């Protein structure tokens, strides 16, 4: 039997470094086991989630907030969402947000862009501006522009700015029983909010929030370069096509970030264990895969007046016999822009501060690209919670 030696000590009787290291290894054992267990659980969860994800339709996670259709005209309709839960201490992302009950039931009308499905505001259980506003006590309405068909090629921006947005405002106020409301629009939806308020000089609009909405079209970098120099060709092509197919818009949208299009599935594989991440991935996939057709005349009007001639910024964009002069807007305005937005760079959105007549105007540059500013991981705290707090302070 080999001899057993006591552990080595120094002159003070303390164990030497070799003995200390051995003891530390035993101390790290439980921590290492927990790490291995966590990795194993994630691997199993990821495997199960991966099978479920492979079998389901991405649209299964979107448009889950219940609503009633309270108004309809042609292809458009107005939704009023059900307020299921009101919570004064509601966690938005990682932050606990507190709102006073006295500020509840304020009508907010959400306006999407033309080519995007209305459920862009309700993408997934934890990526839903609709549910966030409901939980914080707001009376939430949404204008659904519908899906244009070949019979709708003649729709112009005048139909939206002079007819459907005003009708939605009227129906929102009539249904809610209130005398004022807030308009919240994403991308072109924000432009519709501004255009309507300026054209109609509508004082019932008490606040406007725009998210990723361009004002200075000439600062829309590469996109504007192609339009300014290829306007005639694009216009001629659009006349042959009639409505601009949703698949064209979807493809163009993805090409703005081709690297992300390639790497997004590897990111999904790494995060399959995370239910929220997978649901968010499906929501974004549904978003980018289900664009609706863009009415031909409205597209060409936007192309010429807004993109090429920059008339909105100049206060000269006409709708029938009315002009959208943004200096007439006096209500409070909050504008968001994504720092990495390649479609609507911050400089294109920031120009709103220079042209509106409002004294209460705020511009916020937040993390994310054109989609991220609306529904990315940072949107709940950087955009939604800020919007709710800002609306409460102005409308309450």
Residue, then its C-alpha position, 0 to 999 in steps of 0.5 A: x500500500x503506497x504511503x499517504x502524505x498529509x497536504x503540504x502547508x506553508x510556514x503559517x500552516x495554510x495549504x499551499x496553492x496546489x491544495x487550494x486549487x484542488x479544493x476550488x475544483x470541488x467548489x466549481x463542481x456543482x456550478x459546472x453541473x448546473x451549467x451542463x443541466x441548463x445546456x441539456x434542457x435547452x437542447x431538449x427544448x430546442x429539439x421539441x420546439x424545432x419539430x413544432x416550428x417545422x410543422x406550423x404556419x408562421x401566421x399561427x402566432x399573429x393577429x391573436x388579440x380579439x376584436x370587433x369590426x365596428x365600421x366597414x366601407x369598401x375594402x377598408x374596415x375599423x377594428x376595436x380590440x377587446x380590453x381583456x386585462x387592465x394592469x396598473x403594474x404591467x411589465x413591458x420587456x424587462x421594465x415594470x411600467x406604472x400608469x394611473x387608472x384615471x388615464x384609461x380608456x383613451x382612444x388610440x387609432x393605429x394606422x398601418x402602411x398600405x402594403x403591410x398586413x394590419x397585424x404588424x401591430x400584433x405580431x406575437x404574444x410578446x411582440x404586440x403593440x396592441x396588447x401592450x396598449x390594451x394592458x395599459x388601459x387604452x381603448x385601441x382601434x385599428x384601421x385595416x386598409x384591406x387587400x386591393x384587387x385588380x378592380x382597385x387599381x384606380x385607388x389614389x392616395x386621395x381615397x385614403x387621406x380624404x375618405x378612409x382615414x377621416x371615416x375611421x377617425x369619425x367612427x372611432x370617436x363615435x364608438x368610443x364616445x370621446x371627443x378626441x383621439x391619438x393617431x399612431x402610425x407605422x411607416x406610411x401609416x404615420x404619413x397618413x396620420x400627418x396628412x389627414x391632420x394637416x389636410x382636414x385641419x382636424x383639431x380632434x386629433x390630440x396627439x400623433x405618434x409616428x414610427x419609422x415615417x419619412x418626411x424628407x424623401x430625398x434623404x432616403x439614401x439608396x431607395x431615393x437614388x433609384x427613384x429619382x434617376x429611374x422614375x420614368x422606367x419605374x412608372x412605365x413598369x408600374x402601369x403595365x403591372x397595374x397594382x404592385x404585387x405584394x411579392x414584389x414589395x416583399x422581395x424588395x424589402x428583404x433585399x435591403x438586408x440580404x445578409x440578415x436574410x441568409x443568417x436569420x435561420x442560423x440565429x433561429x437554430x441557436x435560439x430554438x429553446x426560447x419560445x418567445x424568440x421562436x414566436x417572434x421569428x414566426x411573426x416577422x416571417x409572416x410579416x415579410x411573406x404576406x405583403x398585400x398589393x399596392x394600388x397602382x395609382x396610389x403607388x405612382x402618386x407616391x412615387x412622383x409627389x412624395x419620393x421624386x418631388x419631395x412635396x410633403x416636406x415642402x408643404x405642397x403635396x395636394x389631395x384634391x383641392x387640399x394641400x397637406x401643409x404640416x405647419x398646420x399641425x399643432x398637436x403634440x407629436x412624437x416621432x421614432x426612427x431606427x438607428x440602423x434603418x436602411x429604408x427610412x434613415x433617421x435623418x429622413x424622419x427627423x425632418x418632421x421637427x423642422x416642418x410641423x407647427x407643433x410646439x410640443x414635438x419630440x424625436x427619438x432615435x432607437x435601436x433597430x432597423x425598419x422592422x426592429x423599430x416597430x417590433x424588435x426586441x428593444x421595441x417594447x421598452x424603447x418604443x411601446x412603453x415610451x409611447x404609452x407614457x407620452x400619450x398618457x401625459x398628453x391625453x390624460 
